[in-house]
Amino acid sequence: MTALDPRQAYRLWAPSYRGDNALCMLEDQLVSALTPSPQGKRLLDVGCGTGLRLRNCGAAFSFGVDASPEMLASGGLANVAAADVRALPFPPGMFDLVWCRLMLGYLPDLSAGYAELARVCRAEGQVVVSDFHADATRAGHRQAFRDTGGALHEITHYAYDGDAHREAAAAAGLSLLFRHDGTVGPAIQPLYQQANRLDMYERDRGLAIVALFLFEKS
């Protein structure tokens, strides 16, 4: 298995990416159940990948950015652009709701990312951040994928605990409203079953794999 930086990894993964793994499924369930609806809001999805989350989201206006042009091209949406979370191409306060989901852990430092998420969010708007849980990293789990040729690759990822997220967000002017840990359980058991890996499900049951945070702009 080779280790790749996120830019290289998603260039290779884009042709076969579907976003239907257990991590993404659990994260999507948690965001839908526990965070503000984008209905009628101006929504920015930072690290949107193929833009799948933007389809039929109900926002009054939505836009997605991702550092991988290949992922954006795979989704075929018009309201997207290639951009780095640390240098977003929008004026201050443009969005009511900002998503940054399963992406900040790819940065070697959280500060610049949170500063930009806060900058483009309006006062009293919300910022939703999710990350691969540090407990999963400590348990030996890694973010990995197979390319179209079948080769297995690991994506370089940095493990940040909840305090690291909270402190970086606070420095950017974001107040934590709540955090929630998503664990392996019945909600995603069918994916393990489809992959014929119920043994892995029993091993991981109860393990936190998603950290979810909701912040408000001061």
PyMOL commands that place a pseudoatom at each C-alpha (Angstrom):
pseudoatom trace, name=CA, resn=MET, resi=1, chain=A, elem=C, hetatm=0, pos=[0.000, 0.000, 0.000]
pseudoatom trace, name=CA, resn=THR, resi=2, chain=A, elem=C, hetatm=0, pos=[1.374, 3.392, -0.979]
pseudoatom trace, name=CA, resn=ALA, resi=3, chain=A, elem=C, hetatm=0, pos=[0.771, 6.648, 0.930]
pseudoatom trace, name=CA, resn=LEU, resi=4, chain=A, elem=C, hetatm=0, pos=[-0.350, 9.619, -1.163]
pseudoatom trace, name=CA, resn=ASP, resi=5, chain=A, elem=C, hetatm=0, pos=[-1.041, 13.249, -0.357]
pseudoatom trace, name=CA, resn=PRO, resi=6, chain=A, elem=C, hetatm=0, pos=[-4.735, 14.176, -0.799]
pseudoatom trace, name=CA, resn=ARG, resi=7, chain=A, elem=C, hetatm=0, pos=[-4.199, 15.923, -4.126]
pseudoatom trace, name=CA, resn=GLN, resi=8, chain=A, elem=C, hetatm=0, pos=[-2.568, 12.855, -5.674]
pseudoatom trace, name=CA, resn=ALA, resi=9, chain=A, elem=C, hetatm=0, pos=[-5.017, 10.493, -4.007]
pseudoatom trace, name=CA, resn=TYR, resi=10, chain=A, elem=C, hetatm=0, pos=[-8.210, 12.109, -5.244]
pseudoatom trace, name=CA, resn=ARG, resi=11, chain=A, elem=C, hetatm=0, pos=[-6.821, 12.495, -8.753]
pseudoatom trace, name=CA, resn=LEU, resi=12, chain=A, elem=C, hetatm=0, pos=[-6.496, 8.702, -8.845]
pseudoatom trace, name=CA, resn=TRP, resi=13, chain=A, elem=C, hetatm=0, pos=[-9.718, 8.003, -6.956]
pseudoatom trace, name=CA, resn=ALA, resi=14, chain=A, elem=C, hetatm=0, pos=[-11.958, 10.350, -8.968]
pseudoatom trace, name=CA, resn=PRO, resi=15, chain=A, elem=C, hetatm=0, pos=[-12.785, 7.932, -11.840]
pseudoatom trace, name=CA, resn=SER, resi=16, chain=A, elem=C, hetatm=0, pos=[-14.213, 5.329, -9.443]
pseudoatom trace, name=CA, resn=TYR, resi=17, chain=A, elem=C, hetatm=0, pos=[-15.266, 7.437, -6.440]
pseudoatom trace, name=CA, resn=ARG, resi=18, chain=A, elem=C, hetatm=0, pos=[-18.823, 6.829, -5.195]
pseudoatom trace, name=CA, resn=GLY, resi=19, chain=A, elem=C, hetatm=0, pos=[-18.764, 8.028, -1.568]
pseudoatom trace, name=CA, resn=ASP, resi=20, chain=A, elem=C, hetatm=0, pos=[-20.721, 5.023, -0.337]
pseudoatom trace, name=CA, resn=ASN, resi=21, chain=A, elem=C, hetatm=0, pos=[-18.344, 3.720, 2.328]
pseudoatom trace, name=CA, resn=ALA, resi=22, chain=A, elem=C, hetatm=0, pos=[-19.244, 3.329, 6.001]
pseudoatom trace, name=CA, resn=LEU, resi=23, chain=A, elem=C, hetatm=0, pos=[-17.480, 6.530, 7.061]
pseudoatom trace, name=CA, resn=CYS, resi=24, chain=A, elem=C, hetatm=0, pos=[-19.308, 8.702, 4.524]
pseudoatom trace, name=CA, resn=MET, resi=25, chain=A, elem=C, hetatm=0, pos=[-22.650, 7.033, 5.175]
pseudoatom trace, name=CA, resn=LEU, resi=26, chain=A, elem=C, hetatm=0, pos=[-22.447, 7.563, 8.949]
pseudoatom trace, name=CA, resn=GLU, resi=27, chain=A, elem=C, hetatm=0, pos=[-21.231, 11.140, 8.542]
pseudoatom trace, name=CA, resn=ASP, resi=28, chain=A, elem=C, hetatm=0, pos=[-24.092, 11.986, 6.189]
pseudoatom trace, name=CA, resn=GLN, resi=29, chain=A, elem=C, hetatm=0, pos=[-26.645, 10.538, 8.596]
pseudoatom trace, name=CA, resn=LEU, resi=30, chain=A, elem=C, hetatm=0, pos=[-25.265, 12.605, 11.473]
pseudoatom trace, name=CA, resn=VAL, resi=31, chain=A, elem=C, hetatm=0, pos=[-25.138, 15.864, 9.528]
pseudoatom trace, name=CA, resn=SER, resi=32, chain=A, elem=C, hetatm=0, pos=[-28.713, 15.377, 8.316]
pseudoatom trace, name=CA, resn=ALA, resi=33, chain=A, elem=C, hetatm=0, pos=[-30.017, 14.563, 11.788]
pseudoatom trace, name=CA, resn=LEU, resi=34, chain=A, elem=C, hetatm=0, pos=[-28.044, 16.937, 14.007]
pseudoatom trace, name=CA, resn=THR, resi=35, chain=A, elem=C, hetatm=0, pos=[-27.146, 20.105, 12.097]
pseudoatom trace, name=CA, resn=PRO, resi=36, chain=A, elem=C, hetatm=0, pos=[-29.150, 22.971, 10.549]
pseudoatom trace, name=CA, resn=SER, resi=37, chain=A, elem=C, hetatm=0, pos=[-30.941, 22.260, 7.295]
pseudoatom trace, name=CA, resn=PRO, resi=38, chain=A, elem=C, hetatm=0, pos=[-29.620, 24.170, 4.259]
pseudoatom trace, name=CA, resn=GLN, resi=39, chain=A, elem=C, hetatm=0, pos=[-33.234, 24.798, 3.210]
pseudoatom trace, name=CA, resn=GLY, resi=40, chain=A, elem=C, hetatm=0, pos=[-33.536, 28.388, 2.033]
pseudoatom trace, name=CA, resn=LYS, resi=41, chain=A, elem=C, hetatm=0, pos=[-29.981, 29.295, 3.061]
pseudoatom trace, name=CA, resn=ARG, resi=42, chain=A, elem=C, hetatm=0, pos=[-26.861, 30.376, 1.181]
pseudoatom trace, name=CA, resn=LEU, resi=43, chain=A, elem=C, hetatm=0, pos=[-24.716, 27.241, 1.463]
pseudoatom trace, name=CA, resn=LEU, resi=44, chain=A, elem=C, hetatm=0, pos=[-21.023, 26.672, 0.799]
pseudoatom trace, name=CA, resn=ASP, resi=45, chain=A, elem=C, hetatm=0, pos=[-19.648, 23.121, 0.751]
pseudoatom trace, name=CA, resn=VAL, resi=46, chain=A, elem=C, hetatm=0, pos=[-15.856, 23.227, 1.181]
pseudoatom trace, name=CA, resn=GLY, resi=47, chain=A, elem=C, hetatm=0, pos=[-14.271, 19.945, 0.130]
pseudoatom trace, name=CA, resn=CYS, resi=48, chain=A, elem=C, hetatm=0, pos=[-17.399, 19.021, -1.810]
pseudoatom trace, name=CA, resn=GLY, resi=49, chain=A, elem=C, hetatm=0, pos=[-15.733, 16.271, -3.857]
pseudoatom trace, name=CA, resn=THR, resi=50, chain=A, elem=C, hetatm=0, pos=[-18.048, 15.403, -6.743]
pseudoatom trace, name=CA, resn=GLY, resi=51, chain=A, elem=C, hetatm=0, pos=[-20.685, 17.808, -5.418]
pseudoatom trace, name=CA, resn=LEU, resi=52, chain=A, elem=C, hetatm=0, pos=[-23.106, 15.018, -4.579]
pseudoatom trace, name=CA, resn=ARG, resi=53, chain=A, elem=C, hetatm=0, pos=[-24.203, 16.693, -1.337]
pseudoatom trace, name=CA, resn=LEU, resi=54, chain=A, elem=C, hetatm=0, pos=[-25.287, 19.806, -3.240]
pseudoatom trace, name=CA, resn=ARG, resi=55, chain=A, elem=C, hetatm=0, pos=[-27.806, 17.979, -5.400]
pseudoatom trace, name=CA, resn=ASN, resi=56, chain=A, elem=C, hetatm=0, pos=[-31.355, 18.666, -4.222]
pseudoatom trace, name=CA, resn=CYS, resi=57, chain=A, elem=C, hetatm=0, pos=[-30.094, 20.128, -0.936]
pseudoatom trace, name=CA, resn=GLY, resi=58, chain=A, elem=C, hetatm=0, pos=[-32.842, 22.760, -0.853]
pseudoatom trace, name=CA, resn=ALA, resi=59, chain=A, elem=C, hetatm=0, pos=[-30.529, 25.746, -0.392]
pseudoatom trace, name=CA, resn=ALA, resi=60, chain=A, elem=C, hetatm=0, pos=[-31.568, 29.100, -1.830]
pseudoatom trace, name=CA, resn=PHE, resi=61, chain=A, elem=C, hetatm=0, pos=[-28.061, 29.302, -3.272]
pseudoatom trace, name=CA, resn=SER, resi=62, chain=A, elem=C, hetatm=0, pos=[-25.334, 26.683, -3.071]
pseudoatom trace, name=CA, resn=PHE, resi=63, chain=A, elem=C, hetatm=0, pos=[-21.736, 26.466, -4.193]
pseudoatom trace, name=CA, resn=GLY, resi=64, chain=A, elem=C, hetatm=0, pos=[-19.041, 23.835, -3.801]
pseudoatom trace, name=CA, resn=VAL, resi=65, chain=A, elem=C, hetatm=0, pos=[-15.266, 24.056, -3.815]
pseudoatom trace, name=CA, resn=ASP, resi=66, chain=A, elem=C, hetatm=0, pos=[-12.689, 21.302, -3.817]
pseudoatom trace, name=CA, resn=ALA, resi=67, chain=A, elem=C, hetatm=0, pos=[-8.944, 21.109, -4.267]
pseudoatom trace, name=CA, resn=SER, resi=68, chain=A, elem=C, hetatm=0, pos=[-9.335, 18.292, -6.811]
pseudoatom trace, name=CA, resn=PRO, resi=69, chain=A, elem=C, hetatm=0, pos=[-10.455, 19.381, -10.304]
pseudoatom trace, name=CA, resn=GLU, resi=70, chain=A, elem=C, hetatm=0, pos=[-10.803, 15.694, -11.195]
pseudoatom trace, name=CA, resn=MET, resi=71, chain=A, elem=C, hetatm=0, pos=[-13.376, 15.118, -8.454]
pseudoatom trace, name=CA, resn=LEU, resi=72, chain=A, elem=C, hetatm=0, pos=[-15.324, 18.202, -9.519]
pseudoatom trace, name=CA, resn=ALA, resi=73, chain=A, elem=C, hetatm=0, pos=[-15.297, 17.093, -13.147]
pseudoatom trace, name=CA, resn=SER, resi=74, chain=A, elem=C, hetatm=0, pos=[-16.642, 13.664, -12.162]
pseudoatom trace, name=CA, resn=GLY, resi=75, chain=A, elem=C, hetatm=0, pos=[-19.700, 15.279, -10.598]
pseudoatom trace, name=CA, resn=GLY, resi=76, chain=A, elem=C, hetatm=0, pos=[-20.592, 17.420, -13.601]
pseudoatom trace, name=CA, resn=LEU, resi=77, chain=A, elem=C, hetatm=0, pos=[-22.100, 20.300, -11.594]
pseudoatom trace, name=CA, resn=ALA, resi=78, chain=A, elem=C, hetatm=0, pos=[-21.893, 23.910, -12.729]
pseudoatom trace, name=CA, resn=ASN, resi=79, chain=A, elem=C, hetatm=0, pos=[-21.902, 25.625, -9.331]
pseudoatom trace, name=CA, resn=VAL, resi=80, chain=A, elem=C, hetatm=0, pos=[-18.435, 24.422, -8.258]
pseudoatom trace, name=CA, resn=ALA, resi=81, chain=A, elem=C, hetatm=0, pos=[-14.843, 25.621, -8.472]
pseudoatom trace, name=CA, resn=ALA, resi=82, chain=A, elem=C, hetatm=0, pos=[-11.373, 24.330, -7.683]
pseudoatom trace, name=CA, resn=ALA, resi=83, chain=A, elem=C, hetatm=0, pos=[-10.045, 26.112, -4.595]
pseudoatom trace, name=CA, resn=ASP, resi=84, chain=A, elem=C, hetatm=0, pos=[-8.054, 25.570, -1.403]
pseudoatom trace, name=CA, resn=VAL, resi=85, chain=A, elem=C, hetatm=0, pos=[-9.882, 25.879, 1.937]
pseudoatom trace, name=CA, resn=ARG, resi=86, chain=A, elem=C, hetatm=0, pos=[-7.054, 28.165, 3.078]
pseudoatom trace, name=CA, resn=ALA, resi=87, chain=A, elem=C, hetatm=0, pos=[-7.785, 30.683, 0.288]
pseudoatom trace, name=CA, resn=LEU, resi=88, chain=A, elem=C, hetatm=0, pos=[-11.507, 30.665, -0.547]
pseudoatom trace, name=CA, resn=PRO, resi=89, chain=A, elem=C, hetatm=0, pos=[-12.542, 32.865, -3.502]
pseudoatom trace, name=CA, resn=PHE, resi=90, chain=A, elem=C, hetatm=0, pos=[-15.487, 34.568, -1.782]
pseudoatom trace, name=CA, resn=PRO, resi=91, chain=A, elem=C, hetatm=0, pos=[-16.064, 37.886, 0.012]
pseudoatom trace, name=CA, resn=PRO, resi=92, chain=A, elem=C, hetatm=0, pos=[-16.500, 37.959, 3.796]
pseudoatom trace, name=CA, resn=GLY, resi=93, chain=A, elem=C, hetatm=0, pos=[-19.873, 36.907, 5.189]
pseudoatom trace, name=CA, resn=MET, resi=94, chain=A, elem=C, hetatm=0, pos=[-21.267, 35.580, 1.914]
pseudoatom trace, name=CA, resn=PHE, resi=95, chain=A, elem=C, hetatm=0, pos=[-22.814, 32.374, 3.299]
pseudoatom trace, name=CA, resn=ASP, resi=96, chain=A, elem=C, hetatm=0, pos=[-25.384, 31.520, 5.986]
pseudoatom trace, name=CA, resn=LEU, resi=97, chain=A, elem=C, hetatm=0, pos=[-24.173, 27.930, 6.348]
pseudoatom trace, name=CA, resn=VAL, resi=98, chain=A, elem=C, hetatm=0, pos=[-20.719, 26.528, 5.625]
pseudoatom trace, name=CA, resn=TRP, resi=99, chain=A, elem=C, hetatm=0, pos=[-19.964, 22.817, 5.411]
pseudoatom trace, name=CA, resn=CYS, resi=100, chain=A, elem=C, hetatm=0, pos=[-16.446, 21.422, 5.660]
pseudoatom trace, name=CA, resn=ARG, resi=101, chain=A, elem=C, hetatm=0, pos=[-16.961, 17.698, 5.878]
pseudoatom trace, name=CA, resn=LEU, resi=102, chain=A, elem=C, hetatm=0, pos=[-14.264, 15.018, 6.233]
pseudoatom trace, name=CA, resn=MET, resi=103, chain=A, elem=C, hetatm=0, pos=[-11.654, 17.377, 4.829]
pseudoatom trace, name=CA, resn=LEU, resi=104, chain=A, elem=C, hetatm=0, pos=[-9.843, 19.485, 7.449]
pseudoatom trace, name=CA, resn=GLY, resi=105, chain=A, elem=C, hetatm=0, pos=[-7.870, 16.466, 8.639]
pseudoatom trace, name=CA, resn=TYR, resi=106, chain=A, elem=C, hetatm=0, pos=[-5.926, 16.592, 5.388]
pseudoatom trace, name=CA, resn=LEU, resi=107, chain=A, elem=C, hetatm=0, pos=[-4.311, 19.867, 6.484]
pseudoatom trace, name=CA, resn=PRO, resi=108, chain=A, elem=C, hetatm=0, pos=[-1.050, 19.842, 8.483]
pseudoatom trace, name=CA, resn=ASP, resi=109, chain=A, elem=C, hetatm=0, pos=[-2.444, 22.763, 10.508]
pseudoatom trace, name=CA, resn=LEU, resi=110, chain=A, elem=C, hetatm=0, pos=[-6.079, 23.624, 11.268]
pseudoatom trace, name=CA, resn=SER, resi=111, chain=A, elem=C, hetatm=0, pos=[-5.698, 27.355, 11.833]
pseudoatom trace, name=CA, resn=ALA, resi=112, chain=A, elem=C, hetatm=0, pos=[-5.756, 28.674, 8.265]
pseudoatom trace, name=CA, resn=GLY, resi=113, chain=A, elem=C, hetatm=0, pos=[-8.676, 26.429, 7.323]
pseudoatom trace, name=CA, resn=TYR, resi=114, chain=A, elem=C, hetatm=0, pos=[-10.841, 27.548, 10.213]
pseudoatom trace, name=CA, resn=ALA, resi=115, chain=A, elem=C, hetatm=0, pos=[-9.920, 31.194, 9.584]
pseudoatom trace, name=CA, resn=GLU, resi=116, chain=A, elem=C, hetatm=0, pos=[-11.294, 30.982, 6.047]
pseudoatom trace, name=CA, resn=LEU, resi=117, chain=A, elem=C, hetatm=0, pos=[-14.419, 29.050, 7.030]
pseudoatom trace, name=CA, resn=ALA, resi=118, chain=A, elem=C, hetatm=0, pos=[-15.187, 31.758, 9.575]
pseudoatom trace, name=CA, resn=ARG, resi=119, chain=A, elem=C, hetatm=0, pos=[-14.389, 34.606, 7.180]
pseudoatom trace, name=CA, resn=VAL, resi=120, chain=A, elem=C, hetatm=0, pos=[-16.894, 33.555, 4.505]
pseudoatom trace, name=CA, resn=CYS, resi=121, chain=A, elem=C, hetatm=0, pos=[-19.671, 32.825, 7.044]
pseudoatom trace, name=CA, resn=ARG, resi=122, chain=A, elem=C, hetatm=0, pos=[-21.990, 35.681, 8.032]
pseudoatom trace, name=CA, resn=ALA, resi=123, chain=A, elem=C, hetatm=0, pos=[-22.341, 36.829, 11.631]
pseudoatom trace, name=CA, resn=GLU, resi=124, chain=A, elem=C, hetatm=0, pos=[-24.548, 34.345, 13.550]
pseudoatom trace, name=CA, resn=GLY, resi=125, chain=A, elem=C, hetatm=0, pos=[-24.245, 31.876, 10.678]
pseudoatom trace, name=CA, resn=GLN, resi=126, chain=A, elem=C, hetatm=0, pos=[-23.239, 28.252, 11.270]
pseudoatom trace, name=CA, resn=VAL, resi=127, chain=A, elem=C, hetatm=0, pos=[-20.185, 26.211, 10.295]
pseudoatom trace, name=CA, resn=VAL, resi=128, chain=A, elem=C, hetatm=0, pos=[-20.439, 22.408, 10.225]
pseudoatom trace, name=CA, resn=VAL, resi=129, chain=A, elem=C, hetatm=0, pos=[-17.159, 20.490, 10.412]
pseudoatom trace, name=CA, resn=SER, resi=130, chain=A, elem=C, hetatm=0, pos=[-16.666, 16.744, 10.443]
pseudoatom trace, name=CA, resn=ASP, resi=131, chain=A, elem=C, hetatm=0, pos=[-13.444, 14.752, 10.626]
pseudoatom trace, name=CA, resn=PHE, resi=132, chain=A, elem=C, hetatm=0, pos=[-12.132, 11.212, 10.721]
pseudoatom trace, name=CA, resn=HIS, resi=133, chain=A, elem=C, hetatm=0, pos=[-12.110, 10.548, 14.460]
pseudoatom trace, name=CA, resn=ALA, resi=134, chain=A, elem=C, hetatm=0, pos=[-8.769, 10.468, 16.269]
pseudoatom trace, name=CA, resn=ASP, resi=135, chain=A, elem=C, hetatm=0, pos=[-9.919, 7.307, 18.099]
pseudoatom trace, name=CA, resn=ALA, resi=136, chain=A, elem=C, hetatm=0, pos=[-10.192, 5.498, 14.773]
pseudoatom trace, name=CA, resn=THR, resi=137, chain=A, elem=C, hetatm=0, pos=[-6.654, 6.540, 13.876]
pseudoatom trace, name=CA, resn=ARG, resi=138, chain=A, elem=C, hetatm=0, pos=[-5.377, 5.343, 17.250]
pseudoatom trace, name=CA, resn=ALA, resi=139, chain=A, elem=C, hetatm=0, pos=[-7.155, 2.022, 16.654]
pseudoatom trace, name=CA, resn=GLY, resi=140, chain=A, elem=C, hetatm=0, pos=[-5.134, 1.578, 13.464]
pseudoatom trace, name=CA, resn=HIS, resi=141, chain=A, elem=C, hetatm=0, pos=[-7.749, 2.650, 10.909]
pseudoatom trace, name=CA, resn=ARG, resi=142, chain=A, elem=C, hetatm=0, pos=[-6.617, 4.593, 7.865]
pseudoatom trace, name=CA, resn=GLN, resi=143, chain=A, elem=C, hetatm=0, pos=[-8.357, 6.323, 4.983]
pseudoatom trace, name=CA, resn=ALA, resi=144, chain=A, elem=C, hetatm=0, pos=[-7.596, 4.202, 1.952]
pseudoatom trace, name=CA, resn=PHE, resi=145, chain=A, elem=C, hetatm=0, pos=[-8.975, 3.378, -1.490]
pseudoatom trace, name=CA, resn=ARG, resi=146, chain=A, elem=C, hetatm=0, pos=[-8.306, 1.247, -4.543]
pseudoatom trace, name=CA, resn=ASP, resi=147, chain=A, elem=C, hetatm=0, pos=[-7.629, 2.908, -7.869]
pseudoatom trace, name=CA, resn=THR, resi=148, chain=A, elem=C, hetatm=0, pos=[-9.098, 1.662, -11.149]
pseudoatom trace, name=CA, resn=GLY, resi=149, chain=A, elem=C, hetatm=0, pos=[-6.179, -0.748, -11.508]
pseudoatom trace, name=CA, resn=GLY, resi=150, chain=A, elem=C, hetatm=0, pos=[-6.872, -2.316, -8.109]
pseudoatom trace, name=CA, resn=ALA, resi=151, chain=A, elem=C, hetatm=0, pos=[-3.852, -0.850, -6.301]
pseudoatom trace, name=CA, resn=LEU, resi=152, chain=A, elem=C, hetatm=0, pos=[-4.464, 0.105, -2.664]
pseudoatom trace, name=CA, resn=HIS, resi=153, chain=A, elem=C, hetatm=0, pos=[-3.463, 3.598, -1.518]
pseudoatom trace, name=CA, resn=GLU, resi=154, chain=A, elem=C, hetatm=0, pos=[-3.558, 5.342, 1.852]
pseudoatom trace, name=CA, resn=ILE, resi=155, chain=A, elem=C, hetatm=0, pos=[-4.415, 9.062, 1.998]
pseudoatom trace, name=CA, resn=THR, resi=156, chain=A, elem=C, hetatm=0, pos=[-2.156, 11.141, 4.234]
pseudoatom trace, name=CA, resn=HIS, resi=157, chain=A, elem=C, hetatm=0, pos=[-4.281, 12.379, 7.127]
pseudoatom trace, name=CA, resn=TYR, resi=158, chain=A, elem=C, hetatm=0, pos=[-3.556, 14.169, 10.409]
pseudoatom trace, name=CA, resn=ALA, resi=159, chain=A, elem=C, hetatm=0, pos=[-5.288, 13.067, 13.608]
pseudoatom trace, name=CA, resn=TYR, resi=160, chain=A, elem=C, hetatm=0, pos=[-6.845, 16.004, 15.501]
pseudoatom trace, name=CA, resn=ASP, resi=161, chain=A, elem=C, hetatm=0, pos=[-8.780, 15.570, 18.718]
pseudoatom trace, name=CA, resn=GLY, resi=162, chain=A, elem=C, hetatm=0, pos=[-11.792, 17.624, 19.712]
pseudoatom trace, name=CA, resn=ASP, resi=163, chain=A, elem=C, hetatm=0, pos=[-9.769, 20.180, 21.646]
pseudoatom trace, name=CA, resn=ALA, resi=164, chain=A, elem=C, hetatm=0, pos=[-7.611, 20.932, 18.600]
pseudoatom trace, name=CA, resn=HIS, resi=165, chain=A, elem=C, hetatm=0, pos=[-10.715, 21.650, 16.520]
pseudoatom trace, name=CA, resn=ARG, resi=166, chain=A, elem=C, hetatm=0, pos=[-12.331, 23.745, 19.237]
pseudoatom trace, name=CA, resn=GLU, resi=167, chain=A, elem=C, hetatm=0, pos=[-9.219, 25.836, 19.849]
pseudoatom trace, name=CA, resn=ALA, resi=168, chain=A, elem=C, hetatm=0, pos=[-8.567, 26.512, 16.159]
pseudoatom trace, name=CA, resn=ALA, resi=169, chain=A, elem=C, hetatm=0, pos=[-12.213, 27.435, 15.641]
pseudoatom trace, name=CA, resn=ALA, resi=170, chain=A, elem=C, hetatm=0, pos=[-12.274, 29.743, 18.673]
pseudoatom trace, name=CA, resn=ALA, resi=171, chain=A, elem=C, hetatm=0, pos=[-9.185, 31.561, 17.410]
pseudoatom trace, name=CA, resn=ALA, resi=172, chain=A, elem=C, hetatm=0, pos=[-11.089, 32.213, 14.165]
pseudoatom trace, name=CA, resn=GLY, resi=173, chain=A, elem=C, hetatm=0, pos=[-14.142, 33.620, 15.965]
pseudoatom trace, name=CA, resn=LEU, resi=174, chain=A, elem=C, hetatm=0, pos=[-16.304, 30.496, 15.957]
pseudoatom trace, name=CA, resn=SER, resi=175, chain=A, elem=C, hetatm=0, pos=[-18.153, 29.337, 19.082]
pseudoatom trace, name=CA, resn=LEU, resi=176, chain=A, elem=C, hetatm=0, pos=[-18.792, 25.630, 19.590]
pseudoatom trace, name=CA, resn=LEU, resi=177, chain=A, elem=C, hetatm=0, pos=[-22.507, 24.843, 19.861]
pseudoatom trace, name=CA, resn=PHE, resi=178, chain=A, elem=C, hetatm=0, pos=[-22.055, 21.079, 20.143]
pseudoatom trace, name=CA, resn=ARG, resi=179, chain=A, elem=C, hetatm=0, pos=[-19.913, 18.128, 19.154]
pseudoatom trace, name=CA, resn=HIS, resi=180, chain=A, elem=C, hetatm=0, pos=[-20.957, 14.546, 18.567]
pseudoatom trace, name=CA, resn=ASP, resi=181, chain=A, elem=C, hetatm=0, pos=[-19.000, 11.328, 18.047]
pseudoatom trace, name=CA, resn=GLY, resi=182, chain=A, elem=C, hetatm=0, pos=[-20.378, 8.919, 15.465]
pseudoatom trace, name=CA, resn=THR, resi=183, chain=A, elem=C, hetatm=0, pos=[-19.690, 5.284, 16.278]
pseudoatom trace, name=CA, resn=VAL, resi=184, chain=A, elem=C, hetatm=0, pos=[-19.846, 2.021, 14.369]
pseudoatom trace, name=CA, resn=GLY, resi=185, chain=A, elem=C, hetatm=0, pos=[-23.279, 0.530, 15.009]
pseudoatom trace, name=CA, resn=PRO, resi=186, chain=A, elem=C, hetatm=0, pos=[-26.513, -0.754, 13.457]
pseudoatom trace, name=CA, resn=ALA, resi=187, chain=A, elem=C, hetatm=0, pos=[-26.959, 2.292, 11.199]
pseudoatom trace, name=CA, resn=ILE, resi=188, chain=A, elem=C, hetatm=0, pos=[-24.018, 1.241, 9.018]
pseudoatom trace, name=CA, resn=GLN, resi=189, chain=A, elem=C, hetatm=0, pos=[-24.012, -2.505, 9.682]
pseudoatom trace, name=CA, resn=PRO, resi=190, chain=A, elem=C, hetatm=0, pos=[-25.548, -3.229, 6.239]
pseudoatom trace, name=CA, resn=LEU, resi=191, chain=A, elem=C, hetatm=0, pos=[-22.435, -1.903, 4.499]
pseudoatom trace, name=CA, resn=TYR, resi=192, chain=A, elem=C, hetatm=0, pos=[-20.247, -4.321, 6.436]
pseudoatom trace, name=CA, resn=GLN, resi=193, chain=A, elem=C, hetatm=0, pos=[-22.668, -7.107, 5.563]
pseudoatom trace, name=CA, resn=GLN, resi=194, chain=A, elem=C, hetatm=0, pos=[-22.632, -6.238, 1.858]
pseudoatom trace, name=CA, resn=ALA, resi=195, chain=A, elem=C, hetatm=0, pos=[-18.843, -6.386, 1.915]
pseudoatom trace, name=CA, resn=ASN, resi=196, chain=A, elem=C, hetatm=0, pos=[-18.982, -9.732, 3.736]
pseudoatom trace, name=CA, resn=ARG, resi=197, chain=A, elem=C, hetatm=0, pos=[-17.052, -8.187, 6.644]
pseudoatom trace, name=CA, resn=LEU, resi=198, chain=A, elem=C, hetatm=0, pos=[-19.301, -8.760, 9.635]
pseudoatom trace, name=CA, resn=ASP, resi=199, chain=A, elem=C, hetatm=0, pos=[-16.208, -9.908, 11.506]
pseudoatom trace, name=CA, resn=MET, resi=200, chain=A, elem=C, hetatm=0, pos=[-14.812, -6.396, 11.099]
pseudoatom trace, name=CA, resn=TYR, resi=201, chain=A, elem=C, hetatm=0, pos=[-18.150, -4.933, 12.190]
pseudoatom trace, name=CA, resn=GLU, resi=202, chain=A, elem=C, hetatm=0, pos=[-18.062, -6.899, 15.439]
pseudoatom trace, name=CA, resn=ARG, resi=203, chain=A, elem=C, hetatm=0, pos=[-14.465, -5.810, 16.019]
pseudoatom trace, name=CA, resn=ASP, resi=204, chain=A, elem=C, hetatm=0, pos=[-15.246, -2.117, 15.426]
pseudoatom trace, name=CA, resn=ARG, resi=205, chain=A, elem=C, hetatm=0, pos=[-18.692, -1.882, 17.006]
pseudoatom trace, name=CA, resn=GLY, resi=206, chain=A, elem=C, hetatm=0, pos=[-18.744, 1.099, 19.372]
pseudoatom trace, name=CA, resn=LEU, resi=207, chain=A, elem=C, hetatm=0, pos=[-15.596, 2.658, 17.911]
pseudoatom trace, name=CA, resn=ALA, resi=208, chain=A, elem=C, hetatm=0, pos=[-15.870, 6.386, 17.161]
pseudoatom trace, name=CA, resn=ILE, resi=209, chain=A, elem=C, hetatm=0, pos=[-15.024, 6.989, 13.501]
pseudoatom trace, name=CA, resn=VAL, resi=210, chain=A, elem=C, hetatm=0, pos=[-16.615, 10.423, 12.904]
pseudoatom trace, name=CA, resn=ALA, resi=211, chain=A, elem=C, hetatm=0, pos=[-16.197, 13.618, 14.926]
pseudoatom trace, name=CA, resn=LEU, resi=212, chain=A, elem=C, hetatm=0, pos=[-18.919, 16.176, 14.179]
pseudoatom trace, name=CA, resn=PHE, resi=213, chain=A, elem=C, hetatm=0, pos=[-18.836, 19.833, 15.254]
pseudoatom trace, name=CA, resn=LEU, resi=214, chain=A, elem=C, hetatm=0, pos=[-21.338, 22.671, 14.909]
pseudoatom trace, name=CA, resn=PHE, resi=215, chain=A, elem=C, hetatm=0, pos=[-20.006, 26.211, 15.327]
pseudoatom trace, name=CA, resn=GLU, resi=216, chain=A, elem=C, hetatm=0, pos=[-21.591, 29.646, 15.206]
pseudoatom trace, name=CA, resn=LYS, resi=217, chain=A, elem=C, hetatm=0, pos=[-19.913, 32.790, 13.894]
pseudoatom trace, name=CA, resn=SER, resi=218, chain=A, elem=C, hetatm=0, pos=[-19.627, 35.449, 16.574]
for i in range(1, 218): cmd.bond("trace and resi %d" % i, "trace and resi %d" % (i + 1))
show_as sticks, trace
zoom trace
